[in-house]
Amino acid sequence: MTTPVPPGPADAAGRSGAPIRVLIADDQDMVRTGFRFFLDAQPDITVVAEARDGEEALALARRERPDVCLLDIRMPKLDGLEATRLLAGPDVADPLRVVVVTTFDLDEYVYGALRGGACGFLLKDSGPTLLAEAVRAAAAGDSLVSPSVTVRLLRHITAASATDSAPQPAPAARLREPLTERELDVVRLVALGRTNAEIAAELYVSLSTVKTHLSSVQHRLAARNRVEIAAWAWQNGHARAGT
C-alpha cells in the first residue's frame, strides 16, 4: 500500500520549506492510519508511503528514498530488525535513516535496532509529540531513544558490553586524542538522554556550539551516532554526575 507521491531528492528535509518525507511500516492498519493522521498534520512532515510487511517496506524504501523510515519490529515476511540492517546497516553504501517504533520494551530489540543502524528507538505509547520529534531528529542526522528506555539501556550496556548482545560503541583505546572538559560535559548529558537544546540550556552555550562539540566527539570516538557516544560514556564511567 503506497501513496502516489513522487520521490524527492535525498536531502529534501535539509532544504528550507521542503517537508520531511516519511515511510511508515507496520502490519496493523490502525497504527499506520494513526501515525499518518498525526504526521501529515505537521507542517514540516509528509507521509509518502506505507507498508504492511517488511518486504514491502524494504522495496518501498529503496524506491522512494524517504528521509525517514518508521519501522515496526514484528512484521510478516521480514522483521523490522532485519529490514533496518538492510536499509541502514554498516555495510549499506547509501544508508537511510530508520527509527524503530515498537510496542515491545525489550533490551534485545533495542540492541538489535541500534546495532542494525537505526538512529532512533521509540515505544508506540510514547505519544504523538515524541513521534514527531523522533522523525525530526532522524531527518537532522540526530538520534532519539524513548526516555523510558534510554537510561536503563545504557546502564545495562555497562554490565553487558562484553557480550555479543550489547551494542559495540567505540572503546577508549580508539580515542584519537583526549576529550576536552567541555566535550566531556556534553558527553555526560548525551548519556543521560538530553537533547541538543537541553544540553545548550544546561551548559549556557549556543545550539551550534553543542553541535560542534558533538561532531568533534563523534570523530574522536569513531562513533557512528550519539547513541554510541552515550554508550561509550556509560562504559567508561563518564555518565554520572561529578565524573
C-alpha positions as CSV (number, residue, x, y, z in Angstrom):
1,M,0.0,0.0,0.0
2,T,1.7,3.2,-1.1
3,T,0.8,6.8,-1.7
4,P,1.3,8.1,-5.2
5,V,3.7,10.8,-4.2
6,P,6.8,11.2,-6.4
7,P,10.1,10.7,-4.6
8,G,12.1,13.8,-3.8
9,P,15.9,14.2,-3.5
10,A,17.5,12.5,-0.5
11,D,18.4,15.8,1.1
12,A,14.9,17.3,0.8
13,A,14.5,17.6,4.5
14,G,17.5,19.7,4.7
15,R,16.2,22.4,2.4
16,S,14.1,25.2,3.6
17,G,10.4,24.7,3.0
18,A,10.7,21.0,2.0
19,P,8.8,18.6,4.3
20,I,10.4,15.6,5.8
21,R,9.4,12.6,3.7
22,V,8.4,9.6,5.8
23,L,7.7,5.9,5.2
24,I,5.5,4.0,7.7
25,A,5.8,0.3,8.0
26,D,3.5,-1.6,10.4
27,D,1.3,-4.7,9.9
28,Q,-1.6,-3.1,11.8
29,D,-3.8,-0.8,9.7
30,M,-4.9,1.2,12.7
31,V,-1.3,2.0,13.7
32,R,-0.4,3.1,10.2
33,T,-3.5,5.2,10.0
34,G,-2.9,6.9,13.3
35,F,0.7,7.7,12.5
36,R,-0.2,9.0,9.1
37,F,-3.0,11.2,10.5
38,F,-0.7,12.8,13.1
39,L,2.4,13.2,11.0
40,D,0.6,14.6,7.9
41,A,-0.9,17.2,10.2
42,Q,2.6,18.5,10.9
43,P,3.6,21.4,8.7
44,D,7.1,20.0,8.1
45,I,6.3,16.3,7.7
46,T,4.6,14.3,5.0
47,V,4.0,10.6,4.7
48,V,4.9,9.4,1.2
49,A,4.5,5.6,1.6
50,E,3.0,2.9,3.8
51,A,3.9,-0.8,4.1
52,R,2.2,-3.7,5.9
53,D,5.2,-6.1,6.0
54,G,9.0,-6.0,6.0
55,E,9.5,-7.0,2.4
56,E,7.2,-4.3,1.2
57,A,8.9,-1.7,3.4
58,L,12.3,-2.7,2.0
59,A,11.1,-2.3,-1.6
60,L,9.3,1.0,-1.0
61,A,12.1,2.5,1.0
62,R,14.7,1.7,-1.7
63,R,12.4,3.0,-4.4
64,E,11.0,6.2,-2.7
65,R,14.2,7.0,-0.7
66,P,12.3,8.7,2.1
67,D,14.1,11.0,4.6
68,V,13.0,8.8,7.5
69,C,11.6,5.2,7.7
70,L,9.4,4.3,10.7
71,L,9.6,0.5,11.1
72,D,7.7,-1.8,13.4
73,I,9.7,-4.8,14.7
74,R,7.3,-7.7,14.4
75,M,6.1,-7.7,10.8
76,P,5.3,-10.6,8.4
77,K,7.8,-11.8,5.7
78,L,10.7,-9.7,7.1
79,D,11.0,-8.4,10.6
80,G,11.9,-4.7,11.3
81,L,15.3,-5.5,12.7
82,E,16.4,-7.2,9.5
83,A,14.8,-4.5,7.4
84,T,16.7,-1.9,9.5
85,R,20.0,-3.7,8.9
86,L,19.4,-3.9,5.1
87,L,18.4,-0.2,4.9
88,A,20.8,1.4,7.4
89,G,23.4,-1.1,8.5
90,P,27.1,-0.5,8.5
91,D,27.5,-2.4,5.2
92,V,24.9,-0.3,3.3
93,A,26.6,2.1,0.8
94,D,23.9,4.7,1.0
95,P,22.0,4.1,4.2
96,L,18.6,5.5,5.0
97,R,17.6,6.9,8.4
98,V,15.5,4.4,10.3
99,V,13.5,4.9,13.5
100,V,12.2,1.6,15.1
101,V,8.8,2.1,16.6
102,T,7.5,-0.9,18.7
103,T,5.2,-2.0,21.4
104,F,7.8,-4.2,23.0
105,D,10.2,-2.7,25.5
106,L,12.8,-5.5,25.3
107,D,16.5,-4.9,25.6
108,E,17.3,-7.3,22.8
109,Y,15.1,-5.4,20.4
110,V,16.8,-2.1,21.4
111,Y,20.3,-3.6,20.9
112,G,19.3,-5.2,17.6
113,A,17.8,-2.0,16.3
114,L,20.8,0.2,17.2
115,R,23.4,-2.3,16.1
116,G,21.5,-2.6,12.8
117,G,21.9,1.1,12.1
118,A,18.7,2.6,13.5
119,C,19.1,6.2,14.6
120,G,16.1,6.0,17.0
121,F,14.1,3.7,19.1
122,L,10.6,4.7,20.2
123,L,7.8,2.9,22.0
124,K,4.4,3.2,20.5
125,D,2.9,4.5,23.7
126,S,5.4,7.4,23.8
127,G,2.8,9.7,22.3
128,P,2.5,11.6,19.0
129,T,4.6,14.5,20.1
130,L,7.7,12.3,20.7
131,L,7.0,10.5,17.4
132,A,7.3,13.8,15.5
133,E,10.4,14.7,17.5
134,A,12.0,11.4,16.6
135,V,11.2,12.0,12.9
136,R,12.7,15.5,13.0
137,A,15.8,14.2,14.9
138,A,16.4,11.4,12.4
139,A,16.0,13.8,9.5
140,A,18.6,16.1,11.0
141,G,21.0,13.2,11.5
142,D,20.4,13.0,15.2
143,S,19.2,10.2,17.4
144,L,16.2,9.8,19.7
145,V,15.6,6.9,22.0
146,S,12.5,6.8,24.2
147,P,13.3,8.3,27.6
148,S,11.7,5.3,29.3
149,V,14.4,3.0,27.9
150,T,17.4,5.3,27.4
151,V,19.0,5.3,30.9
152,R,18.1,1.7,31.6
153,L,19.5,0.6,28.3
154,L,22.8,2.5,28.7
155,R,23.2,1.3,32.3
156,H,22.7,-2.2,31.1
157,I,25.4,-1.7,28.4
158,T,27.9,-1.0,31.2
159,A,27.3,-4.5,32.6
160,A,26.7,-6.3,29.3
161,S,29.2,-4.7,27.0
162,A,31.4,-7.8,27.0
163,T,28.6,-10.0,25.5
164,D,27.6,-10.2,21.8
165,S,24.1,-9.0,22.7
166,A,25.4,-5.5,23.5
167,P,25.9,-2.6,21.1
168,Q,29.6,-2.0,20.3
169,P,30.5,1.6,21.0
170,A,33.9,3.0,20.4
171,P,36.3,1.8,23.1
172,A,38.6,4.2,24.9
173,A,41.6,2.8,23.0
174,R,40.3,4.2,19.8
175,L,40.3,7.8,21.0
176,R,42.3,9.8,18.5
177,E,43.0,12.3,21.3
178,P,41.6,13.0,24.7
179,L,38.3,14.8,25.0
180,T,38.3,18.3,26.5
181,E,36.4,19.0,29.7
182,R,33.7,20.8,27.8
183,E,33.3,17.9,25.4
184,L,33.0,15.5,28.4
185,D,30.3,17.8,29.8
186,V,28.4,17.4,26.6
187,V,29.0,13.6,26.5
188,R,27.7,13.2,30.1
189,L,24.4,15.0,29.2
190,V,24.1,12.9,25.9
191,A,24.4,9.8,28.1
192,L,21.5,11.0,30.2
193,G,19.3,11.4,27.2
194,R,19.3,15.1,26.9
195,T,18.5,16.7,23.6
196,N,20.9,19.2,21.9
197,A,18.6,22.1,23.0
198,E,18.6,20.8,26.6
199,I,22.4,20.5,26.6
200,A,22.8,24.0,25.3
201,A,20.5,25.4,28.0
202,E,22.2,23.4,30.8
203,L,25.7,24.4,29.8
204,Y,24.7,28.0,28.9
205,V,26.1,27.7,25.3
206,S,24.6,28.0,21.9
207,L,23.0,25.2,20.0
208,S,25.6,25.5,17.3
209,T,28.4,25.1,19.9
210,V,26.8,21.9,21.2
211,K,26.7,20.5,17.6
212,T,30.3,21.5,17.1
213,H,31.3,19.6,20.3
214,L,29.3,16.6,19.3
215,S,30.9,16.5,15.8
216,S,34.3,16.6,17.4
217,V,33.5,13.9,19.9
218,Q,32.0,11.6,17.3
219,H,35.2,11.9,15.2
220,R,37.5,11.2,18.2
221,L,35.5,8.2,19.3
222,A,34.9,6.9,15.8
223,A,31.2,6.7,16.8
224,R,28.5,6.4,14.2
225,N,25.9,8.4,16.2
226,R,25.0,9.9,19.6
227,V,23.8,6.6,20.9
228,E,27.3,5.1,20.5
229,I,28.7,8.3,22.2
230,A,26.3,7.7,25.1
231,A,27.2,4.0,25.3
232,W,30.9,4.9,25.4
233,A,30.2,7.4,28.3
234,W,28.4,4.7,30.3
235,Q,31.1,2.1,29.6
236,N,33.9,4.4,30.6
237,G,32.4,6.0,33.7
238,H,31.6,9.4,32.3
239,A,27.8,9.3,32.6
240,R,27.3,10.1,36.2
241,A,27.2,13.5,37.8
242,G,30.6,14.6,39.1
243,T,32.6,12.1,36.9
